[in-house]
Amino acid sequence: MEATVKVQQVSKSFGSKTVLNKVDLQMEKGQIYGLIGPSGAGKTTLVKMMVGMELPDEGEVRVLETSMPSLSMLQQIGYMAQSDALYGELTAEENLRFFASMFKMTRAEQKQRIAYAADLVGLTDELGSKVAVYSGGMKRRLSLAIALLHDPSVLILDEPTVGIDPELRQSIWKELVRLKTSEHKTIIVTTHVMDEADKCDQLAMVREGTILANGTPEQLKQQYDVANLEEVFLRAGGGTV
Ligand SMILES: Nc1ncnc2c1ncn2[C@@H]1O[C@H](COP(=O)(O)OP(=O)(O)OP(=O)(O)O)[C@@H](O)[C@H]1O
């Protein structure tokens, strides 16, 4: 069987700037993949292609054996973008209901999934407030809840824990680990937080549109002969290797 996500020889330019250059990646079911690398490396462009929001100039991205973009895949993919796409004039619950209505779910499932997602991100008590008065961190949490609503088999999270306090961050990571272990989800996260990168099963280090290295966190540390991922990041990002 094919990998859950397969990126094959993908290249992309914006104007004269090459943002991705012949990228190959494979992601399997039941694992958490981290994309790490300096700002502007091409991580967001890459995950947007997995969601079908950006098109490669060359190469192909396949999700669950389907070439992207594909409308039919939207039910299978949960995407949390870097900037929140929320309706400020609606309450958090209304936002959740609105997004839930775009997916195939019964009323009862909707209710149950909204309760689950709100609880996971610690927003149960604030569901009745308008999103316009939410803090930045609360908006991130609501965006994560929306990504999880339809119980997707592939979760793509672009810097999911920015602006989220350490306690909640820990409980979100605990849930991500449970989702991959018990429910065999494929989870892809971009992150600048190295202790989160350490929790991933596989990492790809992206720089200037290419994959410099990939493997388990341990393999990357060995490859760069350093004690921690912070140093892997600095050495690879700093161009000293
Ligand atoms: N729609 C666009 N038009 C023009 N340039 C773009 C567009 N989207 C991205 N870029 C450029 O592509 C490069 C890669 O951006 P991308 O957002 O993929 O990087 P990133 O690794 O996710 O960075 P960060 O860690 O800061 O989120 C950047 O130079 C960015 O300015």
The ligand as an SDF file (V2000), in Angstrom:
LIG
                    3D

 31 33  0  0  0  0  0  0  0  0999 V2000
    1.7210   33.3530   -2.3910 N   0  0  0  0  0  0  0  0  0  0  0  0
    3.0210   33.6850   -2.3730 C   0  0  0  0  0  0  0  0  0  0  0  0
    3.5170   34.5930   -3.2240 N   0  0  0  0  0  0  0  0  0  0  0  0
    4.8250   34.9250   -3.2310 C   0  0  0  0  0  0  0  0  0  0  0  0
    5.7340   34.3960   -2.3830 N   0  0  0  0  0  0  0  0  0  0  0  0
    5.2980   33.4770   -1.4990 C   0  0  0  0  0  0  0  0  0  0  0  0
    3.9170   33.0780   -1.4460 C   0  0  0  0  0  0  0  0  0  0  0  0
    3.7970   32.1410   -0.4620 N   0  0  0  0  0  0  0  0  0  0  0  0
    5.0290   31.9750    0.0600 C   0  0  0  0  0  0  0  0  0  0  0  0
    5.9280   32.7700   -0.5630 N   0  0  0  0  0  0  0  0  0  0  0  0
    7.3890   32.8350   -0.2690 C   0  0  0  0  0  0  0  0  0  0  0  0
    7.8610   31.5040   -0.2610 O   0  0  0  0  0  0  0  0  0  0  0  0
    8.8860   31.3490    0.7080 C   0  0  0  0  0  0  0  0  0  0  0  0
    8.5510   30.1940    1.6170 C   0  0  0  0  0  0  0  0  0  0  0  0
    7.4430   30.5460    2.4270 O   0  0  0  0  0  0  0  0  0  0  0  0
    6.7780   29.5320    3.4420 P   0  0  0  0  0  0  0  0  0  0  0  0
    5.6410   30.2580    4.0740 O   0  0  0  0  0  0  0  0  0  0  0  0
    6.4860   28.2680    2.7410 O   0  0  0  0  0  0  0  0  0  0  0  0
    7.9650   29.3100    4.4860 O   0  0  0  0  0  0  0  0  0  0  0  0
    7.9490   28.6530    5.9370 P   0  0  0  0  0  0  0  0  0  0  0  0
    9.0800   27.6850    5.9670 O   0  0  0  0  0  0  0  0  0  0  0  0
    6.5940   28.0950    6.2240 O   0  0  0  0  0  0  0  0  0  0  0  0
    8.2560   29.8840    6.8890 O   0  0  0  0  0  0  0  0  0  0  0  0
    7.7630   30.1650    8.4170 P   0  0  0  0  0  0  0  0  0  0  0  0
    8.5180   29.2160    9.2790 O   0  0  0  0  0  0  0  0  0  0  0  0
    8.1510   31.5880    8.6340 O   0  0  0  0  0  0  0  0  0  0  0  0
    6.2850   29.9470    8.4370 O   0  0  0  0  0  0  0  0  0  0  0  0
    9.0020   32.6900    1.4200 C   0  0  0  0  0  0  0  0  0  0  0  0
   10.0770   33.3910    0.8400 O   0  0  0  0  0  0  0  0  0  0  0  0
    7.6930   33.3660    1.1060 C   0  0  0  0  0  0  0  0  0  0  0  0
    7.8400   34.7700    1.0800 O   0  0  0  0  0  0  0  0  0  0  0  0
  1  2  1  0
  2  3  1  0
  2  7  2  0
  3  4  2  0
  4  5  1  0
  5  6  2  0
  6  7  1  0
  6 10  1  0
  7  8  1  0
  8  9  2  0
  9 10  1  0
 10 11  1  0
 11 12  1  0
 11 30  1  0
 12 13  1  0
 13 14  1  0
 13 28  1  0
 14 15  1  0
 15 16  1  0
 16 17  2  0
 16 18  1  0
 16 19  1  0
 19 20  1  0
 20 21  2  0
 20 22  1  0
 20 23  1  0
 23 24  1  0
 24 25  2  0
 24 26  1  0
 24 27  1  0
 28 29  1  0
 28 30  1  0
 30 31  1  0
M  END
$$$$
